[in-house]
């Protein structure tokens, strides 16, 4: 016996039962409703992104006002973090899910990451093996020197805070330069 449907059929009790046409024909409204619900649920996380506030700013040193030229500024509220890469002119633009997509309103602790410079001015290359056993050459700084006071490296020790509202668009920070302690 030839199947009456070009769709997937299953032989059950010596009879062909067309599965796909049966499901779609009988439940087309339910199927469409289900698709609409799934798509709506998939878009819910993106709905919050429209509430993000575009935020830019600069980071400068407290002693002479020159810009911090590298690293990242990080805003954290204890649950979520947003990040902005510091450009050579000291400017940054915050991102939450992606780079430069703004930041949700809220109160944040502000700290910095990757704010170091080669102490000897040398960039060296090293061979590194990853977890899969692949070996690659990567650039790495030799000895590193702090550019800013290490208290800014952690949200627990940084004294910087930010209150981001729907009206906030620019936020500038002043940081202290690293001062090596003199031991006698």
Secondary structure, DSSP 8 states (H G I E B T S, - for coil): ---S-SS-EEEETTEEEEHHHHHHHHTHHHHHHHHHHHHHHHHHHHHGGGG-B--EEEEEETTT--B--SSEEEEE-SS-EEEEE--TTSEEE-BSSSTTS-B-SEEEEEEEES-EEESSS-EEEEEEE-TTS-EEEEEEESSEEESB-GGGGSTTT---EEEE-TT--B--EEE-B-------
